[in-house]
Amino acid sequence: MDVLSGILLLCLAVGLYVVCSLYLLRNPWILHKKKRLEFYCRHISHRGGSGEKIENTMEAFTHAVAVGTEMLEMDCHLTSDGYVVISHDYNLMRQTGYDKTDLPLYEERLEVTFYVGNTGKDRKFVLLEDLFKKFPSMPMILEIKENNDLLIKKVSNLVKQYHRESFTVWASEESDVMAKCNEQNPSMPYMFTMKRGILLLLLFYTGLLPFVPLGESLLLFYLPSIINRSVNNLPVQLKKRFVVYLLQKLTMRKSLFEHLIKRGLQVQLFVCNEESDMEAAFAVGATGVMSDYPTLLTNYIKKHPPPPPPPISYFKGNSKHCIANR
């Protein structure tokens, strides 16, 4: 009888836990205050739109803004003389054709990591400060590419100097780098690192996610269906068909994305360089899509307008309320 009672109590406890977890998954505001980000962006340009102009150049960023992008994504390094420069790679062989870590001109034609490349007239590296000056109100994602305290400090100082803390996002795949970023400037929103992303999935599948507070404001992740077609920089093991299928099933969960969005986070999927990718990303619940082809993405959004974003009054302060067709 005692054993039976114990089993019944265990079943009751598990059942109660499942019911509470599912209810709070759909109604997270009961336990968590909704985040109030000062931007809401559907259209994000990867490296400034590297499929239409040479990546990370002023020409690329200017072109992306002109055709309607709502957010710019870029990578930050520190030069030997202490300037924050926009560059994806530390070694410049791929970008310039020189096996160096100084700054020659870009190659005249540069491949796109996620698709066929394009060219442009501007072949000069650009400083982060110059971008802040040219686009003072444009939301940006800054990926810190080095575990470098001075780089992090200089980026933070520039963000403060140009009053961009509320709409400039810390980005890094490494948890130790992100910890330094948050310590240097905790006022800036930040994304999930790789470890935190794995933890997020574990919390979701164990039902614990609705009970756990989240400091992050953005979830950035690959759209798995592009991996075998266009991603060149992932380990071979991750590109096997079964692994990609499993990754698709585990990560592209609409209920997970809806929960995060209800908590005020934004979900951005990348790198979507075909209309079918964009359709798949929005269909699974992404709030934003990152692409190397800003013109293509603008045209797609015009043809397939997603639901309207939250109203201006939803945000605090001076909102960066992004609209693709502005």
Secondary structure, 3 states (H helix, E strand, C coil): CHHHHHHHHHHHHHHHHHHHHHHHHHCHHHCCCCCCCCEECCEEEECCCCCCCCCCCHHHHHHHHHCCCCEEEEEEEECCCCCEEECCCCCCHHHHCCCCCCCCCCCCEEEECCEEEEECCCCCCEEHHHHHHHCCCCCEEEEECCCCHHHHHHHHHHHHHCCCHHHEEEECCCHHHHHHHHHHCCCCCEECCHHHHHHHHHHHHHCCHHHCCCCCCEEEEECHHHHHHHCCCCCHHHHCHHHHHHHHHHHCCHHHHHHHHHCCCEEEEECCCCHHHHHHHHHCCCCEEEECCHHHHHHHHHHCCCCCCCCHHHCCCCCEECCCCC
